[in-house]
Amino acid sequence: MKDKQAYAVASLWIILIITNSETESLEVNGVTIGFNKTCSSHPNITCFVYYIKQSGCSAKAATAFPHLYKVPEDYRFPEKPESMETQVFSREWPGNKKYYSGLRVTLMAPVTGSFDVVKGFELIFTYNRDVKYGCLIFDLSAQNLTYNDVVQTGFWTEIWPMATANPPIVFLVSRSLPPAPAQYDRYLNVTENVQNGEYGVCVPNGGCGSDVIPPSQWVTTIFYKTTTNSSGPFNNLEMSFALGPPEYKFNEYTVSLENVNDSKPIIIRNMPKEKPHHVFTRLSPGQYVIKIKPYDEHSNDRNRCLCRNEFLACLACKTTVTNEITVGYTQSQEVYVGGYTITDY
């Protein structure tokens, strides 16, 4: 990305960046949008992703891209996306050389008989259920998807950098385009809870100012959500976390899940940096916390330890702990987006 483009968008409350490609902006039918050409995991599937910020973005998208929202002549509409996967990450912002967290979202097309009429997706994200939300519009209209395309291709984007969520919750609402009529089950919703880490991490000798965070004081950002099991009392808890800056050289992380009514952890995993994601399964109803701590394999070697303070002394790595998480009790939540009230279970 060119420097002048980076600074031009830096004032936005949240911006869209796609890895290894250039983000630009333009105006279509009076609507200001940002776009990028690489949102497909398949090299032969053309995908554009567009970003429209703040309130009314869904209506603005319909104005800017009528070919995606137009009612089909044969009245065949695609079903909602098959899945929506999320992964938190951290990356250095080139303007100030600090590290900020972001969220990668991957959508899969519906694996049903309607996949051949999918022209794209609409993904609405919002913080705090207020008007500060935006739309990400995926345009797949350059081709008709085949069944192999559907099962092999993920359509992805990254929301980065993310402002600190307060209250710590992010709503994601997606639907296939063209949008089906209101009587259909057309939305796929994900509610992500957030344990906020440091916002703008300046590493030692990083050239990013005096507000340096040494490795021993770093805390991560954790995204987590619970999923219910309709066949029994046991449930799942899915989580992902942002890796420490590469300068810290953390290769593994100790991840534990604890029931707040029992002092002994019920699950402990040493997870490599290549897989900062896990699903805890078959959990009984109750209150839990997730704890994540960098694993310092050289903690007893003062010449090689990883978690050092500002004076280069070896210390224990800091543990990030989530708020209490309720598992096993389903509560509906109303999400207000685009003029609609959507109940998220």
N, C-alpha and C positions, 0 to 999 in steps of 0.2 A: 504494500500500500504506500502511496506517495505521502510524504510528510504533510503537505498542505491539505490533503484529504483527511488525514488523521486529526489535525488540529481543527478542521472545519466541523467535525462531528463530535469533538470532545465535550462540548457543552451540553449535549443531550443527556437526559437522565438515564438513558440506557441506549446502547447502539448495537448495530448488527455487524458482526465481523465473520467472514468465512475464511478458514485456514487456507493458506497457499494460493490466494487469488485476490483480485482487486475489487473493492467495493466502491461504487459510484453513486451519484444521485441524479435525478431528473424529475421532470414534471409531466404527468400524463393526464389529460382531461381536467386540468386544474388541480390535480392532487400531487403533492410532493411525496416522492417515494425514493427509497434506496434499493439497489438491486445487486445481485451477484449471480454468476452463471453456474456455480458448482454446488448443487445441493443433492446430488445423486451419488450413491455408492457404486453405480454401474457406469462404466466409461461410455457405453453406447446409448444411455438413456439421457436425453436432454432435460435439464431441470433448471429453471430460474427461480430464485426466491426474492421476494420483495418485502420491504419493511415500511409500514405506515404507523406513525406514532400517535398516541393519545386517543381521546374520546372520539367515538364515531368512526373508528378506523374500518369497521366492517362495511359500513355504507360507502365510505370513501373508496374501498377496494372494489366494490361493485361498479362504481362510477369509472374508476381507472381501468378495470379489466372486465368489460362486459362479456367478452368471449368465455370467461370462466364462470360467470354467474347466470348466463342466459338459460332460460328454461328450454330443455331439449325438445325438438319437434316431435320425437316419439315418446316423450314423457318418461324416459328411462333415467333414473337417478342412481348414483352410486351410494352404497351403504357407507357407514362411518368407517374411519381408518381401522385397520385390523389391530394395530397396537401403537402405543406411544411410549418410547423408552427415554429415560433421562440419565445424564451423567454429569456431575459437577467436575470442574477442572480449574486450574489456575494458570495464568499466562502473564508475561511481562508486557506492560503498556510501553510502546516505544517512546512516547512523549516524555515521561518522567522516570522511566526505568523501574517502576514499582510493579508488584505482582497483584493482580485482581482476579477474583473468582468469576466464573461464568457457568452457564448451563448449556450442555449440548442436548438437543431434542431430536429424536429419530422417529419418523412416522413410517408405517408400512401400509400399503394399499390393501383394501378389503379383499380377502381370499374367497370371493363369492362370484356368482354369475354376473355381478355388476362391475367387475374390475375394468372391463373394456370401455366403460363410459366415464371413467375417472379423468378429469381434466386438471385436477390439482387439489390442493388442500388449503384450508384457512386455519391458522393457529393463533389464538388469542391468548396473550399472557397478561397477568395483572398482579400488582402488589397491593395488599391491604384492602382489596375490594373497592378501591376508589377509582377516580377517573383517569389515573395515570396508568393506562394500559396501552398496549400496542398490538398490531396484527402482523403476522408473517404469512405472506401469500406465496404458495408454491405453484408454479406454472409448469404443468406437464403436457400442455396441449400440442406440443410439436410432434407427438406420436401417440398411437393407441397402444396401451399396455397389453402384453401377452401374459398368460398365466405364469410362465417362467420369469418374466420381469417382476411380477408381483411377489413371488416367493423368494426372489434372489436380491431384491433391491430395497435399500433403505433410503429414505429421503430426509435429509438432516439439515440442521442449521444450529448456530451457536448464538446465544444471548450473552453478550460480553462487552464491557465489564458490567457486572450487576451491582447496583446500589444495595446497601444494607437493607434487608427486609425488616420492617418494623410496623406491625407485629410480624414475627418471623414465619411468613407463609406466602407461597406463590401458587396461583391458580393457572392451570393450562387447560384450554378448551379447544378441541380440534374438530373439524368436520371435513368431509370430502366435498369437492366442487365438481359440477354445479350443486348448490345446496338442495337437499331434498325438502319437500313440504313439511310443515310443522308437525303433522300427525305421525311422521316417521321417527324412529330412534336414530337420530342423525349426529349426536354429539358424543365424543369420547373425551372424558374429563380426567384430569390428574391433579390432585392436590399435594403439593410438595411442602413439607415442613422444613424449616431451615434453622440450623444452629450456626449463627454467623461467626466467622473467624475474623482475622484482621483484615481491615479494608485498606488496601494499598500497602503491601509489605515491601519495605526497603531493606535489602540484604546488606551485610557488611561489605564494604569496598565496592558497592554497586553503583556508585556515582549518582545516587538519588536523594542526597540530602543528609541531614543530621538525625532524622527520626528513625534510626536503624533498629531493627528487631533481630537480636541474635538468635541462633538456632534453639537455644534452651528456652526462649520465651515464645516461640511460634505456636499458634493454635490454628487448626484447620477449619474449613467450612464443611458442614455435613448437611446433606439433603436426605430426607427419609419419609417413607409413607407406609401405612399398614394396608394389607389386603385381607379381606375376609374369606372364609371357607364355608360355603353354604352347606357342606355335607357333615360338618361337625364343629366342635368347640375350638379346634386349633386354628391358628391364624399365622400369617407371614408378616414379616417386617423387612422391607427392602430399604437399603441405604447405599449411598456413595459419598465419597469425600474427596476434597481437593488435595493433591500432593503438595508437599513442601517445595519451595524453589529449588532448582537443581543445584544451586550453590551450597545448599545444606547437606547434600549427598545422602539423604535418607533413602534406603533401598527397601526397607520393610516397615510395616506398621502393626502394632499390636491392637487388635480390635476386640472389644469385649461387650457382651450384652448382660445386663444385670437386672434382676427383679428387685425393686426398691424395698420389698419386704423381706429380702434374703440377702445377707451380706456377702455371700459367696457367688461369684460370677457363674452363670449357667453355660455360657459359651465364650470361648476365647479362640481367636484366630490370629496367626501371624501372616499378614497379607503382603505379597510383593507389590512394588510400585506399579507393576504392569497390570494389576487388577484391583483398582480401588473401589470395588463394588461387591456387595454381598447381599444375599437374601437369607434371613433367619427364618427357619420353617418350624411348623408344628408348635407354636407358642400357646400356652394356656392363657386365658384372659387375665389381665393384670396390668400393673404399672411397671414400666421398664425405662432404663437409660442406656444409651450407647456411649461407650468410652473409646477414644482413639488416641494413641500415643506413638510417636516415632520410636522405632526399635533401634537402639544404639548398640551395635554389636561390639563396640570398643569402649564401653562405658568405664571399664576399669583400667584403661590405658590412657594416661594423661597426654600422651603424644599423638594418640589416634582417635580420641573420643570425638563424637559428632556434635553432641549438645553442649555448646560452650556459651558462656555469658559474654558481656561486652569486654571483660578483662581476660578472655580466653581461658577461663577456668572451667573445668569439666563439672557439669551439673546434670541432674536428672532431667530428661525431656519432659515437657509440659503435656498434660492430658487434657484433651477437649471432651467435655461432658455435655450431652444434650439435656434439655428439659425433660421432665417425666413424660413418657409416651404411653397413652392408653391403647392397649391391644385387646381386641375381642369384643368391643362394643361399638356397633355401627351407629353413627350419628349423621343425619343428612345435613348438608350445608348448601345454602343458596348462593349462587354466583351470578352477579349481574354483569352481563356483557352484551354489547351491541343492541341494547334495548330489550333483551330477553332475560327472563329469570330461569336459570338452569339449576335444578336440584342435583347436587353431587353427593353420591353415597360412598 
